[in-house]
Amino acid sequence: MIKLLPDNVANQIAAGEVVQRPASVVKELVENAVDAGASQINLVIKDAGRTLVQVIDDGSGMSDTDARMAFERHATSKITAIGDLDSIKTFGFRGEALASIAAVAEVELKTRLKNEDIGVRLLISASKVLSSEPVQCAVGSGFSIKNLFYNIPARRKFLKTDASELKQIINEFQRIAICNPDVAFVFTNNGTQLYNLPAGNLKQRLTGIFGKNIAGSLIDVNIETSIIKVSGFIGRADKAKKTSGEQFFFVNNRFFRSPYMQKAVYKAYEQLLPADMHPSFFLFLEANPADIDINIHPQKTEVKFENENAIWQILNAVVRESLSKYAITPSIIFDMEGAPNIPVLEQHTRIVTPGITVDSGYNPFKPASAGYLQNNKIDGWEQFYNDFNKQSGMSGDSMFAPEPESEPEQKTFFESGMPKKRFLQIKDKYIATPVKSGLMLIDICRAHQRILFEEFMLLFQAGSVTGSQKQLFPEAVELSPSDCILIQSVWNDLEKMGFDIHSFDSSIVFHAFPAGLEKANAKDIIDEILRNIKDDYNSQTWDTHEKLAMSLAKSESVKKCGIFTDIEMEHLVNRLFACKMPDIDAEGKPTISIIEVEKFFHS
């Protein structure tokens, strides 16, 4: 009953782990190019990798025999014995990537060794070699992966949108480009150049990827211990963002994920950042390869450390030290003006015990002795007390004086003829008002967010714009190329709402806002849109209109409420209860809380 699987079937099964999406192909091919000693790598993408993933490098290249052998399972040039696993310094080493890719795509390889005049062109489809012939080509290797998952329709069907898949490709590209600043990269998508990164140092590479604004926010990190060496950069606390995406760990020049280690960095920023802000960091760890295990995940993005608790402490300490060194954390500044002069104790100075002098004739109960009270008594304290009572509305006889018979008229949000109810604003954040069951508290900021969210959703459903307001001075927001792509995925919907936006290099320029949002902050809007997109952009239930409405509502809702008048509170409450779901905000958090007062007085 047990049979040996054919190679093409075994490769397709392996491809399920190694090649999950186009980004997996990019990762494997670009890492192989780096391992081949390339100084220039070109990445070309079409249709988010569905149609084409092309990687061209000027590395060592391969012979005819090696080119054929590279597509066999477990064929690798990186290791020869089990002991080599303890000293891995290259990216790929298991020899599964090319075999898995060739099992689910049409592959063309052109490669030539430096000392050869002619290279080889290899065509493979579904693990079958279709042709192998000599060809004139440049030194290095050029892989073209076409029609990914063409022979597995179910896998192809469940790929996400082009914007989502391209975002994953960009993530993989950034991870490799950051840890190899000495290699030049060019990344082209559908004929448009996204990145052109010349070889340089780490800071130049980060600026090329994330924009020139990041350069001024980077803080150098560098420490070496007997366990591990940590270097790289962290971001200033005041430059933290609402969205994640600039958090990178590398060990021995290999990207890895670690929520545990990330907590060490975030803990160092604990007193400097709100809980919903994300600091940037690009940290490189160097450890003895024998002390780490990188072969615990198919994508090799998880690493097991032998001394992870000690490394956590080192990481947390070095980030704290770097923040303090650059005066990012608050420090105590002592004012020395008027401070007593404390003499320095010399070696042969005689120490004299201080004496105590007591006035044995002092009697504090004698009027003559109570000089302090006589000289410092408060004159007219009775008048002072009476004036205080008068100003506070209290009588001198009782703190619980009856209320005056007439009281000023109270404004209400209820129709005439209904019982009068009062509004009370608490801590500038909540509105309190009596209801039948007790006391109702309304969160002003969340209520405003729910109101705006439903209003924006109505605009989307109506499919028409109420008008736009041109900006006298267009507002530009600089973004990384990957964030620009995400914004472009909702570009048409923003224009339908009344936004007039254009792209310029890596910036989004706002020329007009929808009517009612003339004073909107473009950066706040972009930050919220990106945050919502990044949170669950891969979700099957993604709703562009809902996410945009949520982003706009959160960016434009009141942040600091201030003092509301009775009329303003009435207007807000009326608008809230006109909503379909007044009890929660756009993110599902409660806007209303009812306190049943009688429960407090019954056991």
Secondary structure, 3 states (H helix, E strand, C coil): CCCCCCHHHHHHHHHHHHCCCHHHHHHHHHHHHHHCCCCEEEEEEEHHHCCEEEEEECCCCCCHHHHHHCCCCCCCCCCCCHHHHHHCCCCCCCCCHHHHHHHCCEEEEEEECCCCCCEEEEEEECCEEEEEEEECCCCEEEEEEECCCCCCHHHHHCCCCHHHHHHHHHHHHHHHHHCCCCCEEEEEECCEEEEEECCCCHHHHHHHHHCHHHHHHEEEEEEECCCCEEEEEEECHHHCECCCCCEEEEECCEEEECHHHHHHHHHHCCCCCCCCCECCEEEEEECCHHHEECCCCCCCCECEECCHHHHHHHHHHHHHHHHHHCCCCCCCCCCCCCCCCCCCCCCCCCCCCCCCCCCCCCCCCCCCCCHHHHHHCCCCHHHHHHHHHHHHCCCCCCCCCCCCCCCCCCCCCCCCCCCCCCCEEECCCEEEEEECCEEEEEEHHHHHHHHHHHHHHHHHHHCCCCCEEEEEEEEEEECCHHHHHHHHCCHHHHHHHCCEEEEECCEEEEEEEECCCCCCCHHHHHHHHHHHHHHHCCCCCCCHHHHHHHHHHHHHCCCCCCCCCHHHHHHHHHHHHCCCCCCECCCCCECEEEECHHHHHCC
